[in-house]
């Protein structure tokens, strides 16, 4: 059974940092591409970053220069490090698993809430 569990969210001041984790079970993160997206209240999903099964990495404009994606195949976990956080980064952050070859996401976690105060 495939499951994704995000953690690491919380409340920090602007300029602070957080490290989000996405623990996977039922499949290997080393064999599938994984992504991070976020959704602010009242807004749509925003794609942040993806990491391929081969370790290739991609970032959306909002994540470039401040966020870093990584994975630990042995721990079967994907991470998203958030640095220099801004109030506009306040959102629910989700990880998701790719079906195959970046064809689309078939499993999603329940999310972890990040709240940034000024």
C-alpha positions as CSV (number, residue, x, y, z in Angstrom):
1,X,0.0,0.0,0.0
2,X,1.5,3.3,-1.1
3,X,1.6,6.0,1.5
4,X,3.2,9.4,1.8
5,X,3.5,11.2,5.1
6,X,4.8,14.8,5.2
7,X,6.2,16.3,8.4
8,X,8.4,19.2,9.4
9,X,6.0,22.1,9.0
10,X,5.5,24.7,11.6
11,X,5.4,28.4,12.4
12,X,8.6,30.5,12.0
13,X,9.4,34.1,11.5
14,X,10.3,35.6,8.1
15,X,13.9,34.8,7.2
16,X,13.8,31.5,9.0
17,X,14.2,28.0,7.7
18,X,12.4,24.7,7.8
19,X,13.1,21.2,6.6
20,X,10.1,19.3,5.3
21,X,10.2,15.5,5.0
22,X,8.1,13.1,3.0
23,X,8.3,9.6,4.2
24,X,7.3,7.0,1.6
25,X,6.1,3.4,2.0
26,X,4.9,0.8,-0.4
27,X,7.4,1.9,-3.1
28,X,10.9,3.2,-3.4
29,X,11.7,6.9,-3.8
30,X,14.7,5.7,-5.7
31,X,12.5,4.2,-8.4
32,X,10.0,7.0,-8.9
33,X,10.1,10.7,-9.4
34,X,8.7,12.8,-6.6
35,X,7.5,16.3,-6.3
36,X,6.6,19.0,-3.8
37,X,3.7,21.4,-4.3
38,X,2.0,23.9,-2.0
39,X,-1.4,25.5,-1.7
40,X,-2.0,28.7,0.0
41,X,-5.4,29.4,1.4
42,X,-7.8,30.4,-1.3
43,X,-5.3,29.7,-4.1
44,X,-4.5,26.8,-6.4
45,X,-1.7,24.3,-6.3
46,X,1.8,25.7,-7.0
47,X,4.5,23.3,-8.2
48,X,7.7,23.8,-6.3
49,X,10.2,21.2,-7.1
50,X,10.7,17.7,-8.4
51,X,13.4,15.0,-8.1
52,X,13.7,12.2,-10.6
53,X,14.5,8.6,-10.0
54,X,17.9,9.4,-11.5
55,X,18.4,12.3,-9.1
56,X,17.7,15.0,-11.7
57,X,16.3,18.1,-10.0
58,X,13.9,20.8,-11.1
59,X,12.6,23.9,-9.4
60,X,9.7,26.2,-10.0
61,X,10.3,30.0,-10.0
62,X,9.1,30.3,-6.4
63,X,11.6,27.8,-5.2
64,X,14.7,28.7,-7.1
65,X,17.5,30.0,-4.9
66,X,15.7,29.4,-1.6
67,X,14.4,25.8,-1.6
68,X,16.4,22.6,-2.0
69,X,15.0,19.2,-2.8
70,X,16.8,16.0,-1.9
71,X,16.2,12.4,-1.1
72,X,17.6,9.6,0.9
73,X,16.9,6.3,-0.8
74,X,18.0,4.3,2.3
75,X,15.4,6.1,4.4
76,X,12.9,6.2,1.6
77,X,12.3,9.9,2.3
78,X,12.3,13.0,0.2
79,X,13.1,16.4,1.7
80,X,12.5,20.0,0.9
81,X,14.6,22.5,2.7
82,X,13.1,26.0,2.9
83,X,15.4,28.9,3.5
84,X,14.9,32.7,3.8
85,X,11.2,32.1,4.3
86,X,8.7,34.9,3.4
87,X,5.2,35.5,4.6
88,X,4.0,34.5,1.1
89,X,5.4,31.0,1.7
90,X,2.6,30.4,4.1
91,X,0.8,27.3,2.7
92,X,0.1,23.7,3.0
93,X,2.9,21.7,1.5
94,X,2.4,18.4,-0.2
95,X,4.6,15.7,-1.6
96,X,3.4,13.4,-4.4
97,X,4.6,10.4,-6.3
98,X,5.0,10.2,-10.1
99,X,3.3,7.3,-11.9
100,X,6.3,6.8,-14.2
101,X,8.6,9.0,-16.4
102,X,7.0,12.2,-15.2
103,X,3.6,11.2,-16.6
104,X,1.6,12.5,-13.7
105,X,1.2,12.1,-9.9
106,X,-0.8,9.1,-8.7
107,X,-0.3,9.4,-4.9
108,X,-0.4,12.4,-2.6
109,X,0.4,13.0,1.1
110,X,-2.0,14.8,3.4
111,X,0.3,17.8,3.7
112,X,2.2,19.7,6.3
113,X,1.3,23.3,7.2
114,X,4.0,26.1,7.0
115,X,3.1,29.4,8.6
116,X,5.5,32.4,8.2
117,X,5.0,35.5,10.4
118,X,6.5,38.9,9.8
